[in-house]
Structure formats: structure tokens, C-alpha cells
């Protein structure tokens, strides 16, 4: 059955936009009004190009394999393996980052002070991570239901609520915590605190290569897919800006937690409107939405790793599946590695710092995959021009160079800005700064070398 523009937008893109309204709010809101600039630029320079490029690649090579197949066609199986490996390992630090947000939301249900308790946060991360892993042992149906219910209950409802309450806050004549002016729209690019925001934005806007698989199901992909993408882009900017500003209106920037900003804002707003009993309810919805998002992503990239395992690039044990067809060995391995990465909560100066460190590593690993994808899209226009493409990036080769080139440079810039430490780290001195940068640099190098070593090892054993 062919899908229309509206159904594609609703099914695969609106959910993404809704999630973004709360997924990265804590870090966005800290920078107040200038967040509009960052969201808009990230959406136009990365979100839209990544969706258009992946749509062309998906329509040209619709077989199973996704990013692995696309990069393999351009640069060979070694770099295809590296690309899909990056798509998988970027989730390993991302799971603890998101579950830190879940832990903070759960804390606000019972006792907000627990949000600053390292052991509470760490144990919650571990429990929720393994719960998400074991839930995926049951098959796709449960995961799909949780994803749908979480998008509604955990993102759309809280997102709409925080925006509506912020409007009520202004109408009631309460003083905003940020200054609205034309000058504040333009960020201070000399401010490291604002530049580091870009890598967080890129994580929030990444993942559109997943929705591109729907392009072959559309009635008129060359016309309808761009319309769907730009509609989603508008929703992303609108929801993210309004949600972030809602937090910034009621919370002084110095008091916003990177991991619990949304919870703090709800707590403050409900007290203002004399309904504090709503805070635990809304925090429960937030934690449920974030947890279901983790449940969904625990399985998705693992299936790509399973495909390359079948081709012999990973140990044979990684190919194991249970009676429901789930790649249990891969799921357990990623849960173990994520559990170990979550230990950073115990060693960073603050929980917010740990949240940002894991988010930064996530962005950098994911951007490596995107560098390969954008380069592959340009290469394939020259090396395989005769492949039928149901959808093509407009403008011929020049259009592809422009779209992929801008996205490539934006991705590279996001990797660089990811090394900027948080203010809390910089205040601790040079030793902590070097430790922060070393953690990210070593993490990137190790995770890139692993697939290269595995590929070389499998070639020798043949």
C-alpha cells in the first residue's frame, strides 16, 4: 500500500519532532533566547540534508542493510562496516545519558534531592537499561507498542503542557528569567558555553536515516518526501524552541540542571499555579516517554550489527538469536558496555557533567557515521550514476555537493565542538579539562579502531 505525504509525516517524522521537544531541553534551555539560532541552523544545515541524502540512498538501494549497504557501495565493505558500527556504538553512551534524565524524573516523583544522588542515578540507569534490554527479548510487537505509547504519553502531552503553562506564566504577569531582545537572538560565538550546544543539537536531530526507509512506500517520493521533511523540520524548530524557552522563562540559567531541567521547570510552574501534586504525574510521563525511547533504540541499531555479523565481520556468537528472532547476544553485549560507561556518573564533578560527557561522546561517534554517509552519497553520484533512484536530491551533482557538503562540514564542526568541556569542568582546572578531552578522544579512537581491527582480523582468517 502506497503511503501519502501526510501519513509519512505523521508516522515517521512527527514522532521524531515530538521527541525532540523534550529530549534535549535541559541543555538547550540554559542558553535562553539564542537557542532559536542554534536549532534553526542545526535543522537547516544537518537535519534536512541528512533526511534528503538518506532518502536518495534508501530509494536507490532499498535492500536490507541501510547505512552499511550505502557506504559499502561507495567505499567497500571495510568502511561500510565502520559506518554501521558507529551507528551502533553511538547508542552505548547515549543510553546512560537518556537514562540519567529518566533517573532525575523518577527522583522528582518521590524526592527531588535524589536527582543529585550519584548512586541513585547509577542504579536507576542500570535497572532501566537491563529492563529495556530484556523487554526486547520478547520481540518487535511489544517494542512497537511501547514506542507509540511513549511518544504520546511521554513527549506530546508533557511538551504541550509545558508550552501552555509558559504562556499562562507570561499572561499572569510573572517576570521572565531571560531577556527578550533582538540582540539576544544572535548568540555569542566567542562563548564556549554556547558553542558546545551544537553537539547536543546534532544528537537530538540525528536519526533521520531511519525514517528514509519509507521513501519507497510513497506515491510520489520526489514531490512528497521533501514536503514531509520540511514539515518535520518546521515542527522540530517550533517544538524545540517553545519547549526550551518555556524552561528558560521560569528557571534562572544558573539553576538549570542539564539532566533535570524539564523536571525543574514543571515543578516551578505547578507551584506557581498552586497544583504541585501534578509534578509527580508529569515527571512519571517524562520518565516513561524517555524509557520507551530507549526500549525502541536498544533494538534498532542492533539489527544492523546482526547483518554485518552474518557476513562474517564479527564473532559467530554475535549471530545468535532467540526463538523470537531477537539478537540476544548483541543486546547483552551493548547493555554490558553501556553499564560500564554509566560509571562516569561516579567520577564526574556533577551529574549534569556526566550527562553532558556521555551526550558529547554520543554526538561524536554518530557524526563519524554521518561523515561516511555524506561522502558516500557524493561518490555514488559519480561511481554508480545509472542506478535507478526513486528520489534524488534536487540540483544534479551540484545539488548533491551542496547538500552533502554543508552537512559534512556541520557534522565535522559538531565533532570539534564536542570537545569543549562544560563550565563545571573548566572551573575545576586544567587537569579536569584534559581528563574530559582525553576521555572523548580515547573513546572515539577506540570505537573507530575496533571495527577496523575486526575487519582486518576476519580477512586474515579467510
C-alpha positions in Angstrom: 0.0 0.0 0.0 1.4 3.4 -1.0 1.6 6.0 1.7 0.7 9.6 1.3 2.7 12.7 2.3 0.5 13.1 5.4 0.9 9.5 6.6 4.6 9.5 6.2 5.0 12.8 8.0 2.7 11.6 10.8 4.1 8.1 11.1 7.8 8.6 10.9 8.6 12.3 11.3 6.1 13.8 13.7 7.2 11.4 16.4 10.8 12.4 15.9 9.8 16.1 16.2 7.8 15.4 19.3 10.6 13.6 21.0 12.9 16.5 20.3 10.7 18.9 22.2 11.9 17.2 25.4 14.9 15.1 24.5 17.4 17.9 24.7 15.6 20.6 26.6 17.8 20.6 29.7 20.9 21.7 27.7 19.1 23.9 25.3 17.2 25.9 27.9 20.3 27.1 29.7 21.1 29.4 26.8 17.7 31.0 26.6 16.7 33.1 23.6 19.8 32.2 21.4 18.6 28.6 21.3 16.4 29.7 18.4 19.5 30.4 16.3 21.1 27.0 17.1 18.1 24.9 16.5 17.4 26.6 13.2 20.9 26.3 11.9 21.3 22.7 13.0 17.9 21.8 11.4 18.8 23.6 8.1 22.4 22.5 7.9 22.1 19.0 9.2 18.5 17.7 9.8 17.1 18.5 6.3 20.3 17.4 4.4 20.6 14.1 6.3 17.0 13.3 5.5 17.2 14.2 1.8 20.5 12.4 1.3 19.4 9.2 3.1 16.1 9.3 1.2 18.1 9.1 -2.1 20.3 6.3 -0.8 17.4 4.3 0.5 15.4 4.7 -2.7 18.5 3.6 -4.7 19.4 0.6 -2.5 16.2 -0.4 -0.8 17.6 -3.8 0.3 18.2 -4.6 4.0 21.5 -3.1 5.3 20.8 0.6 5.4 24.0 2.6 6.1 26.2 -0.4 5.8 25.0 -1.1 2.3 25.2 2.6 1.2 28.8 3.1 2.4 29.8 -0.3 1.2 28.6 0.5 -2.4 30.7 3.7 -2.3 33.9 2.7 -0.4 33.8 -1.0 0.1 32.9 -3.4 2.9 35.5 -2.2 5.4 34.1 1.3 5.6 30.6 0.1 5.4 31.3 -2.0 8.5 32.8 1.1 10.2 29.7 3.1 9.4 27.2 0.6 10.8 29.5 0.0 13.8 29.4 3.8 14.6 25.6 3.8 14.2 25.5 1.0 16.9 28.2 2.2 19.3 26.9 5.8 19.5 24.0 4.3 21.4 26.3 2.9 24.1 26.9 6.3 25.8 23.5 7.6 24.7 21.6 5.1 26.8 23.2 6.2 30.1 22.7 9.9 29.1 19.0 9.4 28.4 18.5 7.2 31.5 20.2 9.9 33.6 17.2 12.0 32.6 14.9 9.2 33.5 16.5 8.9 36.9 16.1 12.6 37.5 12.4 12.4 36.5 11.8 9.4 38.8 13.5 11.3 41.7 11.1 14.2 41.3 8.2 11.7 41.7 9.4 10.8 45.2 12.2 13.1 46.4 13.9 15.8 44.2 17.1 15.6 46.2 17.6 12.1 44.8 18.3 13.6 41.4 21.7 14.7 42.8 22.5 11.4 44.5 25.1 9.6 42.3 24.3 6.1 43.5 20.5 6.6 43.0 21.2 7.8 39.4 23.6 5.0 38.6 21.4 2.2 40.0 18.4 3.6 38.2 20.4 3.7 34.9 21.4 0.1 35.4 17.9 -1.2 36.3 16.2 0.7 33.4 18.9 -0.3 30.9 18.6 -4.0 31.6 14.8 -3.8 31.8 14.8 -2.2 28.2 17.2 -5.0 27.1 15.1 -7.8 28.4 11.9 -6.3 27.1 13.4 -6.6 23.6 13.9 -10.3 24.1 10.1 -10.6 23.6 10.1 -9.5 20.0 9.1 -6.5 17.9 5.4 -6.2 18.8 6.0 -5.1 22.4 8.7 -2.7 21.4 6.5 -1.1 18.8 3.6 -0.6 21.3 5.9 0.9 23.9 7.3 3.3 21.3 3.9 4.5 20.2 2.5 4.9 23.7 5.7 6.6 24.9 5.6 9.2 22.1 2.1 10.2 23.1 2.2 10.0 26.9 5.8 10.9 27.4 6.5 13.6 24.8 3.4 15.1 23.2 1.5 15.6 26.4 4.3 17.0 28.5 5.6 19.0 25.6 2.1 20.6 25.1 1.7 21.1 28.8 5.0 22.9 29.4 4.3 25.3 26.5 0.8 26.1 27.6 1.8 26.7 31.1 4.6 29.0 30.0 2.0 31.0 28.1 -0.1 31.2 31.3 3.0 32.3 33.2 3.5 35.3 30.8 -0.2 36.1 30.8 -0.3 36.1 34.6 2.4 38.8 34.5 5.2 36.8 36.1 8.7 38.0 35.5 10.6 36.0 32.8 14.1 34.8 33.7 15.5 35.7 30.3 15.6 38.9 28.4 13.8 39.1 25.1 15.6 41.4 22.6 16.7 41.4 19.0 20.3 41.2 20.1 19.8 38.1 22.2 18.7 36.2 19.1 22.3 36.3 17.9 24.5 34.1 20.0 27.9 35.0 21.2 30.1 32.7 19.2 33.1 33.5 21.4 31.2 31.9 24.3 32.3 28.3 24.7 29.2 27.5 26.7 27.1 28.3 23.6 29.4 26.6 21.0 29.3 23.3 23.0 25.5 23.4 22.5 25.9 22.4 18.8 27.0 18.8 19.5 23.9 18.3 21.7 21.7 19.7 19.0 23.2 17.3 16.5 22.4 14.3 18.6 18.8 15.5 19.0 18.4 16.0 15.3 20.2 12.7 14.2 18.4 9.6 13.1 16.6 10.7 10.0 18.4 7.9 8.0 16.0 5.6 9.8 12.8 7.3 8.5 14.2 7.4 5.0 13.3 3.7 4.5 9.7 4.9 4.0 10.6 6.8 0.8 9.9 3.8 -1.4 6.4 3.5 0.0 5.3 7.0 -1.1 3.1 7.6 -4.0 5.3 10.4 -5.4 8.6 10.4 -3.4 10.3 13.2 -5.4 7.5 15.6 -4.5 6.1 14.3 -1.2 9.3 13.3 0.7 10.8 16.8 0.7 7.4 18.2 1.8 7.4 15.8 4.7 10.9 16.6 5.6 10.4 20.4 5.6 7.1 19.9 7.6 9.0 17.9 10.2 11.8 20.5 10.2 9.3 23.2 11.0 7.8 21.1 13.8 11.3 20.4 15.2 12.2 24.0 15.3 8.8 25.1 16.7 8.6 22.4 19.4 12.2 22.6 20.5 12.2 26.4 20.6 8.9 26.7 22.5 9.8 23.9 24.9 13.3 25.3 25.6 12.1 28.8 26.1 9.3 27.5 28.4 12.0 26.2 30.8 14.2 29.3 30.4 11.2 31.6 31.3 10.8 30.1 34.8 14.2 28.8 35.7 17.3 31.1 36.1 20.0 29.8 33.8 22.4 29.3 36.7 20.0 26.9 38.3 19.1 24.7 35.3 20.3 21.2 35.6 21.5 19.6 32.3 19.9 16.3 33.4 16.7 17.6 35.2 15.8 20.9 33.5 12.4 19.8 32.4 11.6 18.4 35.8 12.7 21.6 37.5 10.5 23.7 35.2 7.4 21.6 35.7 8.0 21.7 39.5 8.3 25.5 39.4 5.3 26.0 37.2 3.0 23.7 39.1 3.9 25.6 42.3 3.1 28.9 40.7 -0.3 27.6 39.6 -0.9 26.0 43.0 -1.1 22.5 41.7 2.1 20.9 43.0 0.5 17.5 43.0 0.9 17.5 39.2 4.7 17.4 39.4 5.0 13.6 40.1 2.4 12.8 37.4 4.2 14.8 34.8 7.6 13.5 35.8 6.3 10.0 35.6 5.1 10.7 32.0 8.5 12.2 31.2 10.4 9.2 32.5 8.0 6.8 30.7 8.5 8.5 27.4 12.3 8.5 27.7 12.4 4.9 28.8 10.2 3.8 25.9 12.5 5.7 23.5 15.4 3.7 24.9 13.5 0.4 24.5 13.0 1.3 20.9 16.6 2.2 20.2 18.0 -0.7 22.1 16.9 -3.0 19.3 17.1 -0.8 16.1 20.9 -0.4 15.5 21.5 -3.9 16.9 19.7 -5.3 13.8 22.3 -3.6 11.6 25.1 -5.1 13.6 23.5 -8.5 13.2 23.5 -8.1 9.4 27.3 -7.5 9.3 27.8 -10.4 11.8 26.1 -12.6 9.3 28.7 -11.5 6.7 31.4 -12.8 9.0 32.9 -9.5 10.3 32.0 -10.3 13.9 32.5 -13.4 16.0 29.9 -16.1 15.2 28.4 -16.0 18.7 27.1 -12.5 17.8 24.8 -14.0 15.3 22.8 -15.9 18.0 19.0 -15.2 18.1 16.4 -16.5 20.4 13.1 -18.1 19.4 11.5 -14.7 18.8 14.4 -13.8 16.3 15.9 -11.2 18.6 19.8 -10.8 18.6 20.2 -11.5 22.3 24.0 -11.8 22.3 24.4 -8.3 20.8 21.7 -6.9 23.1 23.6 -8.3 26.2 27.0 -7.0 24.9 25.7 -3.5 24.4 24.0 -3.5 27.8 27.2 -4.5 29.5 29.3 -1.8 27.7 26.6 0.9 28.5 26.6 -0.2 32.1 30.3 0.3 32.3 30.1 3.7 30.6 27.5 4.7 33.1 30.1 4.6 35.9 31.2 8.0 34.7 28.4 9.3 36.9 30.5 8.4 40.0 33.6 10.2 38.8 32.4 13.5 37.1 32.2 16.6 39.4 28.5 16.8 38.8 25.7 14.6 37.4 25.0 17.3 34.8 28.6 17.0 33.8 28.3 13.2 33.4 25.1 13.7 31.4 26.9 16.1 29.0 30.1 14.0 28.7 28.0 11.0 27.5 26.0 13.2 25.2 29.1 14.6 23.7 30.6 11.2 23.0 27.3 10.1 21.5 27.4 13.0 19.1 31.0 12.5 18.1 30.5 8.8 17.3 27.3 9.4 15.4 28.9 12.2 13.4 31.6 9.8 12.2 28.9 7.7 10.6 27.3 10.8 9.0 30.7 11.9 7.6 30.9 8.5 5.8 27.2 8.7 4.6 27.5 12.2 3.1 30.8 11.3 1.4 29.3 8.1 0.1 26.3 10.0 -1.4 28.6 12.2 -3.4 30.8 9.3 -4.5 27.8 7.2 -5.7 26.6 10.0 -7.9 29.8 9.5 -9.9 30.6 5.8 -9.5 27.0 4.5 -10.0 25.0 7.1 -11.9 22.9 4.6 -13.7 21.2 3.1 -10.6 17.5 3.9 -10.6 16.7 6.4 -7.9 13.0 6.8 -6.9 14.1 10.0 -5.2 17.0 12.3 -6.0 18.4 15.3 -4.1 17.5 18.2 -6.4 20.1 20.1 -8.5 22.0 17.2 -10.0 25.6 16.7 -8.9 26.0 20.3 -7.9 22.9 20.0 -5.6 24.4 16.8 -4.1 27.7 18.5 -3.5 26.0 21.5 -1.9 23.6 19.5 0.4 26.1 16.8 1.4 28.9 19.3 1.6 27.2 21.6 4.1 26.0 18.6 6.2 29.5 17.1 6.1 31.1 20.3 7.4 28.4 20.8 10.0 29.0 17.2 11.2 32.7 17.8 11.4 32.3 21.0 13.3 30.0 19.2 15.8 32.8 16.7 16.5 35.2 19.6 17.2 32.8 21.5 19.5 32.0 18.2 21.4 35.5 18.5 23.0 34.5 21.8 24.7 34.2 20.9 28.4 31.2 22.1 30.5 31.6 25.2 32.7 31.7 22.9 35.7 34.7 21.0 34.3 36.6 24.2 33.3 36.1 25.6 36.8 37.9 22.6 38.2 41.2 23.4 36.4 43.4 22.1 33.7 43.7 18.6 35.0 39.9 18.1 34.8 39.8 19.7 31.3 42.5 17.4 30.0 40.7 14.4 31.5 37.4 15.4 29.9 39.1 15.8 26.4 41.1 12.6 26.9 38.0 10.6 27.7 36.3 11.7 24.5 39.4 11.4 22.3 40.3 7.9 23.5 36.6 6.9 23.3 36.5 8.0 19.6 39.8 6.4 18.7 39.0 3.1 20.4 35.5 2.8 18.9 36.8 3.6 15.4 39.7 1.2 15.7 37.6 -1.8 16.9 35.7 -2.3 13.6 38.9 -1.7 11.6 40.7 -4.4 13.7 37.8 -6.8 13.4 37.6 -6.4 9.7 41.4 -6.9 9.3 41.2 -10.0 11.6 38.3 -11.6 9.6 40.2 -11.0 6.3 43.3 -12.8 7.7 41.2 -15.7 8.9 39.6 -16.4 5.5 
